[in-house]
Amino acid sequence: PDLERQAAERFRLATSTLREILGDDALKTPAGRQATYLVGVCLLESGDGPGALGQFGRLRQCDPLAPEYLAAAYQEATLLRAAGRNREAAAGYCRALKAVDDAESYRNPWVSLEQLRRRVAEAYQSFLEKRDFALGLQLAQSAAGAFSPDRALQMEAETYRAWGRDLIAQAESLAREKADPLAREGRLQLRRASRLYHRLAKQRITTRYYPNDLWDSATCALEGREFRSASRLFEEFLKQ
């Protein structure tokens, strides 16, 4: 308890000092952006989640190329996901992902690329497990800079495949008039997955992943009742 009180006092002093830097145009200067972000960190470490969320939210207004823009989006998304506000969390992670131009040149003093990738991957898997496929798709379509174009394409294909299979599984327990439209939508998603896996296969034709990508494309085409495409892809897989 004594250490907790000391820590709380240190955070209070840090917040008070940092707020002295802030003014009307704080987000226009590096020092102002850093102070704004660090006030949010102090509030978060002090256990004031709502206060931290509001503080990080202010940095949405700053230059997207500023390190604090990405870091605040990352922190905001993590807090929102912990609160069960998944739609807003996905939007926050997408802002952070879109702020990454290229993984090779990534530099941020507040959030490492590994941290960002890990949190986004956790959220992506969680959305798929909870059948929030539209949110998973948002992350996949924003992931190319932080992960790689191949990995982003794979995530998008995986999402469509999971979505299609889920719709078809739901249709199996419904009366025909309700089942048929659902199954048609499921097959459409699977055909989308097949095309994405095929694109992925072309991009990775010289790698050991090529046969697996062909197989995934073929099986999705088959499940989507795109039989000619499935036959052609299975033949190509057998050649490999």
Salt bridges, closest charged atoms under 4 A:
ASP2 OD1 - ARG5 NH2 2.23
GLU9 OE2 - ARG12 NH2 2.68
GLU68 OE1 - ARG33 NE 3.81
GLU76 OE2 - ARG60 NH2 2.46
GLU76 OE1 - ARG95 NH2 3.20
GLU88 OE1 - ARG85 NH2 2.85
GLU158 OE1 - ARG151 NH1 3.74
ASP166 OD1 - ARG131 NE 2.98
ASP180 OD2 - ARG176 NE 3.30
ASP213 OD1 - ARG204 NH2 2.91
ASP216 OD1 - ARG161 NH1 3.32
GLU223 OE2 - ARG165 NH2 2.81
GLU226 OE2 - ARG195 NH1 3.80
